[in-house]
């Protein structure tokens, strides 16, 4: 992968859904921050924000099972239900589950379906956070575009595509998440985990398993959240329209809302400075 980010994921955790690659940046005494990616992404999307935050915070990042440099295999459970469980396991491994002293509670910054994963870990698996930022997240029904549902409903067919056609599909799909357009090296980095035999199967596997029932299960409980929450959204997000930001903010008690003008769904790539500034403001309280 470009930018040597894979090298930052220099540690492994054996989760209930396979080996998870993870890393950490920043001073050991810094307040803990955890980053969650979405689909079809990996922690690579957070690389710039992670490095900026690491000047002050202890920043943990990971590739979810079935994504990035973590394990990918036939029969693997990579559903949102599994990712929520794995995140709770990983927080326990890091000593950041937050069930005891408040200083063990991390700030969690989640993008795309990472939002659902973080919310499930909090609402269903006992994880506790100091604060939670939800960036262009999958959290409200309905979600999943017609093309997304087509891919998931016929995963076995698409897995058989010739590699060149599969790569073209992946690159076009990823590129559509940016309003500004992705630099070729960034597009290469985002597409790389999904290429090759294992990557191609994993790409369609994760889409097939991403079912709306995993958000339906918790959507009615967002009013139970009792922590500082920031909803942050790119105004030009065509994957999850900005109207969802306003809806989600209304459902979470006292949640703040920050809109990033001109940014698409991949706000980390479209407006990294504006996003980092918004997150730093939130982390500083």
N, C-alpha and C positions, 0 to 999 in steps of 0.2 A: 504494500500500500504506500502511497506517496506520503511525503512529509515525515517519514520515519515514525509515524504514530504507533504502529504495531509494536515497536520496541518499547514504548511506554507501558504497554500491557505486559509487564514482566512477571506477573504472579498468577497462580492458578488456584481456584477453589473447586472442589469436587461437589457439585450440587446434585439435587435429586433429578435434574434434567441434563446432566452431563457436565463436563469440565467448563468452567467459566474463567475467562482471562480477564484480569483486572490490573489496575495500577493506581498509584497515588502520587500527587505532587504537592509541594508546599511544606512549610515548617511543621514539625511534629507537634508543636504547641499551638498551632493555629486552630481556630474553630472549625469543626468538621463540616464539609459540604459534600454531598453526593449527587452525581449527575446520572440521569437516565435518558437513554436514547429511545427512538421509536422504530417504526418500520417504513421502508426497508433499509434502515440506517444501522449505525453502530456508534460506539463512543467517538469515532472519528469526527462526527458532526460537532462535537463539543470541544475539539482540540484547542481552538483559539480562546474560547471562554475559559477553559480549564487552566491554561497557562497564565491568563490574566489574573484569575482569582487566586492562583497559587502564590501570588506575591504576598498575600495576607492569610489565606485560608489553607487548611489541609484538605485537598480536593481528591475525592475518590471517584473513580470511573470504571466502567465495566462493559463488556460486550455480553448481551444476554445470550442464553443457550440458543443455538441455531443462527446466530448473527455474528458478523465481524470475524474475529479470530477465535471465538469460542467453538465448542464442539458442535458438529453437524453430523447427524446419522439417521438412517431409516428407522422409523418407529419412534422417533424422539418427540416428546411432548413439549411443544414450544408455544402452547396456547397462552392467552393472557392470564388464565387461572394459574398455569404453571409458573409463569414469570413472576406473578405476585408472591407465590410461595418461595421461589428461589431468591427474590429480593429480600424477603424476611430472613431467610437462611444466611444470606450474605451479610446483612446488617448484624446479625448475631455473631458471625465470624469476625467481623471488624470491631465488635464491642460497641456498636452504635444502634442497637435495637431500641434503645430509649425507654425501656420498661422501668428503669430505676431512676438514678439521678438525672436531673435535667441536663447536666453538662454532657451526658452521653448521647443527647439527642442531636442529630445532624440537621442542617438545612438541606432540603432536597429540591433539586431543580430538574424538572421533567419535561420532555418534549414528546409530542405526538402520542403514541400509545404508552409511552413511559408514564404519562399522566395517569392512565388507568392502572398501570402496574403499581405506582406509588400509592394511589388511592385504595387499591385492594389490600396492599400490605398494611396500611393504616387501619382500614375499617374492618378487615376480616382476619388479619394475622397478628394483631397486637403491636405492630411497629408504631413508634412515636417519634415525631419530628419537632424540631425547634420552629421551623417555618417551611412553607411549601410554595414553590413557584411552578405554575402550570403554563407552559409555553406551547401555544397552538396544539392543544391536546385532544386526544380521543377520549371523550368522557360522556357525551350525550348522544342518545339515539335520535334519528338514524345516522349511521355512518357507513362508509364504504361506497365508492363510486360504482356505476354499472360495470366499468372495465375491471375494477377490483373484484367484484362479485363474479364476473365471467372467469377471471383467472383462477379464483379460489374454487369455483364450481367444477372446473375441468383441469385440475392440477395435473392429473395423470397424463392428459393429452399434451399440455404445454411442456411437461418434463421431457417429452420426446422431440422437441424442436431441435433442429440442427444448431450447434453452438453459435454460429454466426448470427442466426436469426434471434436466438435467445439473447445474445449480447445486445443486439440492436433494440430489442424490446425493453430490456432493463435500462439501457442508457436513455431511451426516450421517456420511459416512465419516471426515472429519477429526475431528469431534466425538467419535467413539468412541475416539480415542486418549488422551483425558483422563479420569482417574478423578474429578477434582474438578469438571469442567465448565469450558468456556472462556468467557472474557469475550467478549461480542459483537464488540467491536472486534478482538480477537485472532483470532477465527474469521474475520472479514472479511479480515484481513491474510494468514492462511494460505490462504484460498480464492482470493484475488484472482488469483494467477498462472495459475490453471486455468480462468478464465472468458474468454468471447470465443471467436471461431473458432479462433485459434491455440492458446489455452490448452486448449480442449476436446480438440483433436486430440492435443496434447502429453501431456495427462493419461493417456489410454488408450495412447499410444505407449510411455510409460515403463513402464507396468505390463506390457504385452505383451512387452517386452524383458528384464524382470527374471527371469532364469532361475536356478534353483538350481545349475546346473552351475558357475556362477562362484564359489560358495562351496565346492562339492564339490572344485574344483580345488586349493584351498589348505587345506582343513580338516585334512588329515593332516600339515600342516607347522607347526602352531601351536607345537609343541614346540621348534621352531628359534629362536623369538624370544628374543633375549638383550638385553633392556632392561627397565626398570621398567614394569610394566603394571598398571593399575587397571581392574577390571571394576565398573561402577556401574550399579545397576538399581532401578527403581521396583517396590516390592513388589506393587502393584496393576496391573501391566502386563498387559492382556488381549490385546494383540497378540503379544507375545513373553513368555511366562510366566517368572516369576522363577527357576524351576527351571533355565532355560538359563544364568542367571548362574553358578550353581554348577557346571554342566557345563563352561562355558567356562573358569572359573577353574582347574579341575582339569587342563585341557589345556595351559595356558600356564605355563611354569616360574616359580615364585615370584610369581605374580600375586596382587595384593590384591583384596579384595572389599568393596564398600561398598553397602549397601542403603538406599534412600530410602523410608522408611515412608509408606504412603498415596498414593504417586505412581503414576500410570499411565505409559503409553508416552511421552507428552509430558512427561517429568519437568522439562524447562526451564520449562514453564508451570505444572505442578502444585506444584512445590516448588523454586522458583528459588533461594531462600536456602540451603536444605540442599544442593542440588547445587553451587552456587558454593563453599560452604564445603568440600565434599568435594574439589572440583577444586583449590582453593587449597592445601589440605593436601598433595595429591599433587604439585602443581607445586613446592612448597617442599621436597619430599623428606623 
